[in-house]
Amino acid sequence: MKVLSSLKSAKTRHPDCQIVRRKGKSYVICKTNPRFKARQG
């Protein structure tokens, strides 16, 4: 999982990527390709 300062590019890497907020942190999760996971905050 990458820790990024901006999730804009991470969100557009794959059509299945989606941004979720958990416990004050923003995550990019991708069910079909888990190597695109990222975190911010």
C-alpha positions as CSV (number, residue, x, y, z in Angstrom):
1,M,0.0,0.0,0.0
2,K,1.3,3.4,-1.0
3,V,0.9,6.5,1.2
4,L,0.3,9.5,-1.0
5,S,-0.2,13.2,-0.6
6,S,-2.9,13.2,-3.3
7,L,-5.2,10.4,-4.2
8,K,-6.4,11.9,-7.5
9,S,-4.0,10.0,-9.7
10,A,-4.5,6.8,-7.7
11,K,-8.2,6.9,-8.2
12,T,-7.9,7.1,-12.0
13,R,-5.4,4.3,-12.4
14,H,-8.0,1.6,-12.8
15,P,-11.8,1.7,-13.5
16,D,-12.6,-0.4,-10.3
17,C,-10.7,1.9,-7.9
18,Q,-12.8,3.7,-5.4
19,I,-12.1,6.1,-2.5
20,V,-13.4,5.3,1.0
21,R,-12.9,7.1,4.3
22,R,-12.2,5.1,7.4
23,K,-11.3,6.6,10.8
24,G,-10.3,9.9,9.3
25,K,-8.1,8.4,6.6
26,S,-8.8,8.3,2.9
27,Y,-8.1,5.0,1.2
28,V,-8.2,3.9,-2.4
29,I,-9.3,0.3,-2.7
30,C,-9.4,-1.9,-5.8
31,K,-11.0,-5.3,-5.6
32,T,-9.8,-6.6,-9.0
33,N,-6.2,-5.3,-8.7
34,P,-5.1,-4.9,-5.0
35,R,-1.7,-3.5,-5.9
36,F,-3.4,-0.2,-6.5
37,K,-4.3,0.3,-2.9
38,A,-3.3,3.7,-1.4
39,R,-3.8,5.7,1.8
40,Q,-3.8,9.4,2.6
41,G,-3.8,10.9,6.1
